[in-house]
Amino acid sequence: MTATILFKALSDSTRLRCLLLLHRHQELCVCDLTNALGLPQPRVSHHLGNLRQAGLVQDRRQGSWSYYRLHPDLPAWARTVIEVTFEGTSGEAPYAEDHDRLAAQPCPSARCG
């Protein structure tokens, strides 16, 4: 992980929003992220693929569902950047609305699988 890779990933608002949701919720299904972001699944999956390729997130398959989380081997400095960004933006649009949409899902604890 380099600073250039991290900040390039953070420069796109969809990728940033995904990372901040994953930071807050530890692990989310693609459909959770799609609903929270209000974006089409192919667009969200494309950005998650970019984050995975950059080494920022890790995915796992469970049946036909894909779940994402921050990569457990992220360096401490990268986690700190994500944490500070989360703290500084959590009350702002669109980040607060993303969390509200995720929380308002009919049954957020009943995962897709």
C-alpha positions in Angstrom: 0.0 0.0 0.0 1.3 3.4 -1.0 0.0 6.8 -0.3 -0.6 7.3 -4.0 -2.8 4.2 -4.2 -4.8 5.2 -1.1 -5.4 8.7 -2.1 -6.3 7.8 -5.7 -8.9 5.4 -4.3 -10.2 8.1 -2.0 -10.4 10.6 -4.9 -13.6 9.0 -6.3 -16.7 9.8 -4.2 -18.3 6.3 -4.8 -15.1 4.5 -3.6 -14.8 6.9 -0.6 -18.4 6.3 0.3 -18.0 2.5 0.1 -14.8 2.7 2.3 -16.5 4.8 4.9 -19.5 2.5 5.1 -17.2 -0.5 5.4 -15.2 1.2 8.1 -18.4 1.8 10.1 -20.1 -1.5 9.5 -17.0 -3.9 9.2 -18.6 -6.0 6.5 -21.4 -5.4 4.0 -22.9 -7.3 1.1 -22.9 -5.7 -2.3 -26.7 -5.2 -2.1 -26.3 -3.4 1.3 -23.9 -1.0 -0.4 -26.1 -0.6 -3.5 -29.1 0.3 -1.3 -27.1 2.6 1.0 -25.5 4.5 -1.9 -28.6 4.5 -4.1 -26.6 3.4 -7.1 -26.9 0.6 -9.6 -25.3 -2.7 -8.6 -22.9 -2.8 -11.6 -21.5 0.6 -10.7 -21.0 -0.3 -7.1 -19.4 -3.6 -8.0 -17.1 -1.9 -10.4 -15.8 0.5 -7.7 -15.5 -2.4 -5.2 -13.4 -4.2 -7.8 -11.1 -1.2 -8.0 -10.8 -1.1 -4.2 -10.1 -4.8 -4.1 -7.4 -4.5 -6.8 -5.8 -1.6 -4.9 -5.7 -3.8 -1.8 -8.0 -1.7 0.3 -10.9 -4.2 0.7 -11.2 -7.9 0.8 -14.2 -9.9 -0.4 -15.7 -13.3 0.4 -18.3 -15.2 -1.4 -21.2 -16.9 0.4 -23.4 -18.7 -2.0 -24.2 -16.2 -4.7 -23.5 -13.2 -2.5 -20.3 -11.1 -2.2 -19.4 -9.5 1.1 -16.7 -6.8 1.5 -14.7 -5.5 4.4 -11.6 -3.3 4.8 -8.5 -5.4 4.1 -7.2 -6.8 7.4 -3.6 -6.1 6.3 -4.0 -2.4 5.7 -1.2 -0.5 7.2 -2.0 1.5 10.4 -1.4 4.8 8.7 -4.0 3.9 6.0 -6.5 2.9 8.6 -5.8 6.2 10.4 -6.5 8.1 7.2 -9.8 6.3 6.8 -10.7 6.7 10.5 -10.0 10.5 10.5 -11.9 10.9 7.2 -14.9 9.0 8.7 -14.9 11.1 11.8 -14.6 14.4 9.8 -17.4 13.5 7.3 -19.8 11.3 9.2 -22.3 14.1 9.8 -22.1 15.5 6.2 -23.9 14.7 3.0 -23.8 12.2 1.4 -22.1 10.2 4.1 -24.8 10.6 6.8 -27.5 9.8 4.2 -25.7 6.6 3.2 -25.7 5.4 6.8 -29.3 6.4 7.2 -30.4 4.5 4.1 -28.5 1.5 5.3 -30.1 1.7 8.8 -33.5 2.1 7.2 -33.4 -1.1 5.2 -36.3 -3.3 6.3 -34.1 -5.7 8.1 -30.4 -4.7 8.0 -29.3 -7.5 10.2 -30.9 -10.2 8.0 -28.1 -10.5 5.5 -28.6 -11.5 1.9 -27.4 -15.0 2.4 
